[in-house]
Amino acid sequence: MLGVFAAGVGAGAMNAVVGSGTLVTFPVLLATGLSPVTATVSNALGLIPGSISGAIGYRRELAGQGRRIRRLGVGSALGGLAGATLLLALPAEAFETIVPTLVGLALLLVAFQPLISRKVRGRRRPERHPSRRDGGWLLFTGLTLASVYGGYFSAAQGIIYISLMGLLLDEPLQRLNAVKNVLVAIVNMVAATFFLFVADFDWTAVALIAVGSALGGQLGARTGRKASPAVLRVLIVTIGTVALVQLLLR
């Protein structure tokens, strides 16, 4: 129980800052003996308070972005519902085959985040390409597809959001991170609401992760500008590698 609670705190903090908190909670839940599907749906419900907490922590950066969030939130909700449906529609064997691939993809995204950030900073000159306030249909479609992935298995979902928004919106990274926290919360809430009616949860795990992630979300939002991204990245990749090995050996 202490391990699951601690994982929730760590996941909430990481999600608020860089994302990929699922790479912390998911292997811990598997280690308690939960099946991959039960661990995923319990994790999705438990991380909702953390996502909301992180969004509240970035409330100053959310100022003036209401219209953008409402528009992108529609795509996130639709994608999250589609991903949650796929999780339960596909046979368990398919999930156990797909998840290691998704974890591996998430680890690559985390590991190469510095390269992605440099690409974002070196994107086209503003004088040649005027500021884009909503990213158009390209961003809406990209975030919707990313939300399908998030509804199915949320590891590195936030990093995908940041990458897409950074390439298609002319905004500071902290404001994009604030939007990311809201969109992740929407996906988790939609997926978890769907799971409530059709899936089995481990409610002890849900409660422990919920309390821990809510605390971690506040800690992450407060320290996000001070923490070393390199340290967080090494931690995520290390824990995610352990998860990947564990999944492959199951």
C-alpha positions in Angstrom: 0.0 0.0 0.0 2.9 2.4 0.8 4.5 1.5 -2.5 1.3 2.2 -4.5 0.8 5.5 -2.6 4.4 6.6 -3.2 4.0 5.7 -6.9 0.9 7.9 -7.0 2.8 10.8 -5.6 5.6 10.4 -8.1 3.2 9.9 -11.0 1.2 13.0 -10.1 4.4 15.1 -9.8 5.8 13.8 -13.1 2.5 14.2 -15.0 2.3 17.9 -13.9 5.9 18.6 -15.1 6.7 16.3 -18.0 4.1 13.5 -18.2 4.7 9.7 -18.3 3.6 9.2 -14.7 1.9 5.9 -15.8 5.4 4.5 -16.2 5.7 4.8 -12.4 2.3 3.5 -11.3 1.8 0.8 -13.9 4.7 -1.4 -13.0 4.0 -1.0 -9.3 0.4 -2.1 -9.8 1.6 -5.1 -11.8 3.9 -6.0 -9.0 1.0 -6.2 -6.6 -0.5 -9.0 -8.8 -3.1 -7.0 -10.8 -3.7 -8.0 -14.4 -2.6 -5.5 -17.0 -6.2 -4.5 -17.9 -7.2 -4.1 -14.2 -4.0 -2.1 -13.5 -4.7 0.2 -16.5 -8.3 1.0 -15.7 -7.5 1.5 -11.9 -4.6 3.7 -12.8 -6.7 5.8 -15.2 -9.3 6.5 -12.5 -6.7 7.0 -9.7 -4.7 9.6 -11.7 -7.7 11.9 -12.3 -7.2 13.9 -9.1 -3.5 14.3 -9.9 -4.3 15.7 -13.4 -6.8 18.1 -11.9 -4.3 19.1 -9.2 -1.6 19.7 -11.8 -3.9 21.9 -13.9 -4.9 23.9 -10.8 -1.2 24.4 -10.0 -0.7 25.9 -13.5 -3.8 28.1 -13.4 -1.9 31.3 -14.0 -0.6 29.9 -17.3 -4.2 28.9 -18.3 -5.4 32.5 -18.3 -6.8 33.4 -21.8 -6.7 29.9 -23.1 -10.3 29.0 -22.5 -11.4 28.9 -26.1 -8.4 26.8 -27.1 -9.0 24.3 -24.3 -12.7 24.0 -25.2 -11.9 23.2 -28.8 -9.1 20.8 -28.2 -10.9 19.3 -25.3 -13.7 18.0 -27.6 -11.1 16.0 -29.6 -9.4 14.8 -26.4 -12.8 13.5 -25.1 -13.7 11.7 -28.3 -10.2 10.2 -28.6 -10.2 9.1 -24.9 -13.5 7.4 -25.3 -12.3 5.6 -28.5 -9.1 4.4 -26.7 -11.0 3.2 -23.7 -13.4 1.2 -26.0 -10.5 -0.4 -27.8 -8.9 -1.4 -24.5 -12.0 -3.5 -23.6 -13.0 -4.5 -27.1 -9.7 -6.2 -27.9 -8.9 -9.5 -26.3 -6.6 -9.5 -23.2 -3.9 -11.3 -25.2 -3.9 -8.4 -27.7 -3.4 -5.9 -24.8 -0.5 -7.9 -23.4 1.1 -7.9 -26.8 0.5 -4.2 -27.5 1.4 -2.7 -24.2 5.2 -3.6 -24.3 5.3 -1.8 -27.7 3.5 1.2 -26.3 5.8 1.3 -23.3 8.8 1.1 -25.6 7.5 3.9 -27.7 6.9 6.0 -24.6 10.5 5.4 -23.5 11.8 6.5 -26.8 9.7 9.7 -26.7 10.9 10.5 -23.2 14.6 9.8 -24.1 14.4 11.9 -27.2 12.5 14.8 -25.6 15.5 17.1 -25.7 15.8 16.6 -29.5 12.1 17.3 -29.9 12.5 20.5 -27.8 15.4 21.7 -29.9 13.3 21.1 -33.1 10.5 23.1 -31.5 12.7 26.0 -30.6 14.2 26.0 -34.1 10.8 25.9 -35.9 9.9 28.4 -38.6 10.5 32.1 -38.1 7.5 34.0 -36.7 8.0 36.9 -39.3 7.4 34.4 -42.1 4.7 32.5 -40.4 2.3 34.5 -38.2 1.2 33.3 -34.8 -1.4 30.5 -34.8 -3.9 30.6 -32.0 -5.5 27.2 -32.3 -3.2 25.1 -34.6 -6.0 24.5 -37.1 -7.4 21.1 -38.0 -3.9 19.5 -38.1 -3.5 20.1 -34.3 -7.1 19.0 -33.5 -6.6 15.8 -35.5 -3.2 15.1 -34.0 -4.4 15.6 -30.4 -7.5 13.5 -31.1 -5.4 10.6 -32.3 -3.0 11.0 -29.4 -6.0 10.9 -27.1 -7.0 7.5 -28.5 -3.6 6.3 -27.4 -4.2 8.0 -24.0 -7.5 6.3 -23.5 -5.9 3.0 -24.2 -2.6 3.4 -22.3 -1.6 6.8 -21.2 2.2 6.6 -20.8 4.0 9.5 -22.5 0.6 10.9 -23.6 1.5 14.3 -22.2 4.8 14.4 -24.1 3.0 13.7 -27.4 0.7 16.6 -26.6 3.5 19.0 -25.8 5.3 18.0 -29.0 2.3 18.6 -31.2 1.3 21.9 -29.6 4.9 23.1 -29.6 5.2 22.6 -33.4 1.8 24.1 -34.2 1.3 26.8 -31.7 3.4 29.9 -30.9 3.2 29.9 -27.1 5.7 29.5 -24.3 6.3 26.0 -23.1 4.8 26.6 -19.7 1.5 27.7 -21.2 1.5 24.6 -23.4 2.2 22.5 -20.4 -0.8 24.0 -18.6 -3.0 23.1 -21.5 -1.5 19.6 -21.6 -2.5 19.0 -17.9 -6.1 19.9 -18.7 -6.3 17.7 -21.8 -4.8 14.8 -19.9 -7.4 15.3 -17.2 -10.2 15.2 -19.8 -9.0 12.0 -21.3 -8.6 10.3 -18.0 -12.1 11.4 -16.8 -13.8 10.2 -20.0 -11.9 6.9 -20.1 -12.5 6.3 -16.4 -16.2 7.1 -16.6 -16.5 4.6 -19.4 -14.6 2.0 -17.4 -16.8 2.5 -14.3 -19.7 0.8 -16.2 -17.9 -2.0 -17.9 -14.6 -2.9 -16.2 -13.3 -4.2 -12.9 -11.3 -1.9 -10.6 -9.1 -2.5 -7.6 -10.6 0.2 -5.4 -7.8 0.1 -2.9 -5.3 0.9 -5.6 -7.6 3.6 -7.0 -7.8 5.3 -3.6 -4.1 5.2 -2.9 -3.2 6.5 -6.3 -5.9 9.2 -6.2 -4.6 10.6 -2.9 -1.0 10.3 -3.8 -1.4 11.8 -7.3 -3.4 14.8 -6.0 -0.5 15.6 -3.6 2.1 14.9 -6.3 0.3 17.2 -8.8 0.7 20.2 -6.4 4.3 19.3 -5.7 5.1 18.9 -9.4 3.4 22.2 -10.4 5.3 24.1 -7.7 8.7 22.6 -8.4 8.4 22.0 -12.2 10.4 25.1 -13.1 13.2 24.2 -10.7 13.6 20.5 -11.2 16.2 19.3 -13.6 14.6 17.8 -16.7 17.6 15.5 -17.1 17.0 13.9 -13.6 13.3 13.4 -14.3 14.1 11.9 -17.7 16.6 9.4 -16.3 14.2 8.4 -13.6 11.3 7.8 -16.0 13.5 5.9 -18.5 14.9 3.7 -15.7 11.5 2.8 -14.2 10.0 2.4 -17.6 12.7 0.0 -18.6 12.0 -2.1 -15.5 8.3 -2.1 -16.6 9.1 -3.1 -20.1 11.3 -6.0 -18.9 8.6 -7.1 -16.5 6.0 -7.1 -19.2 8.2 -9.1 -21.6 8.8 -11.7 -19.0 5.2 -12.1 -17.9 
